[in-house]
Amino acid sequence: TCALPIWKVIMSLDLRDLSKQKSDSVFAIIQWKADSVAGATGTSIQFIPDHVTTPAVTDKRIQNMIALSARELGLSSMYLPSGASHDTQDMARIAPVGMIFVPSKNGISHSPEEYTAPKDMADGVSVLLRTISKIDKTPL
């Protein structure tokens, strides 16, 4: 007899939304579908929570200061809803937060293909500096 090879795959799943309830709902659908595939194929699929977080909603006052800073520098801005992650989630526990996004070629982010032009990065830094100055003058 010939033994079948045993394969083990480890992967991560990162779900983000402004609503934790919506993220939880999407995860439940994924888990239900994975259970269905596992049953149909005799495969074992297991989800092990590694790092579950609540989205950090950005502060409206800081968002407004960022938009004003961009306008004062002759730059365009738009509100981009973000269930901020990474350091922002931790900072939001102790202080109001805001985020400045700069354009990336073809909208690609968090990928080796991501590219942001040096001028766009410099503009983002200028907006950040001006915003920090505003916050310093008008404590939150």
N, C-alpha and C positions, 0 to 999 in steps of 0.2 A: 504494500500500500504506500501511497505517496501522501505525505502530509501537506496540507495547504499552507501557504505562507501566512503569517499573522502580520497585519499592518496596523500601525498605530499612528494616528494623525492628531497633532495638537495644534489648535488654532485659536485665535482670539476673535471676539465679537465686540464691537464698540458701537453702541446705539446712543444717539444724542437727539434731544429735542428740548424745546423750552418747557415742555410739560413732562414731569417724571411719570405721570399717569399714562401718557401716550407712549413713552419709551417702554414702560412695563407692559403695556398692551401689545406692542409690536413684538417684544421678546416672547410673550405668551404664544403668539401666533407662530413664531419661528420654532419655539420648543415643541409645539403641537405637531408641526410639519416634520421636524426632526424625529419625533417619536413615531410618526407614521412611516417615514422612510426606514427607520430602524426595524420596525415590526415587519415590514415588507421584505427586507433584505437580510434579516437575521444579524444585523449590525448593532453593536452597542454604541450609543451616543450619549455622552454625559456632559452636562454644563456645570462648571465649577466657578461660582462667582469669585472674582479676584479683586475687583475694585469697583464697587457700586457707588456712584455719587449722584448728588442732586444738582441740576443745572444752576449755575450762578447767573442770575438775571442782572444785567447792567443797570446802573443808576441813571435815571432820566436826566438829572441835573448834570452829571458828567457827560452824558451823550450830547446834551445841548451845548456844553462848553466845547466839546470836540468839534461839533458842527460849526459853531461860531468861529473857532480858531481856524478851521479850514477856509471858511468864507473870507476872513480877514487876510488870509494869505493868497487869496485869489484861486483857491482850489475848490473843486466840487466835493460834495459829500452826499451820502445817502445812509439811511438807517438800515442796518443789516442785523436782523434778529439773530442772536447767537446764544445758545445754551452753553455759555463759555465753559471751557474745561481747563485742564492743566493748572497752572499757578493761580488763575483767576478764581477757581472754585475755592481754593484755600484762602486767598485774600478776602473773598466776599464774606467769609465768616467773621472777619474783624473790621472791615471797612467797606464803604461803597466802592464799586469798581466800574470801569469803563474799558472799552477796547477800541483800538484804532487798527483798521484793516487797510492794507495797501494793495493796489492791483497786482495780480499775478498773470502772466501770459496764459491766455486761454482759460483763465479761472482755475487753473490746476494748483492745488495746495496739498501739503503733506505728502509729497511724492518727489522722487528723483528728477522728474520732469518740471518741477516747479521753478519758475524764474520770475524775479521781480527786478525791474530796471533800477539801476542805482539812483536815478532822479526820483523815482517813486519812493524808494526807501528814504532818501534825504527829505522829501516832502513829508513823509510820515513822521520822521524825527522832529521836523519843524512844528508840525501840528502838536506833537506830544509836548515839546518844550513850552509852546504857547498855552496849552491846556493846563500844564502843571503850574504855570505862572498864574493863570486865572483861579485855579483851586487855592493857591497860596493866598491870593488876595480876598477870596470869598470862601472861607472855610465851610465845609459841608457839615 
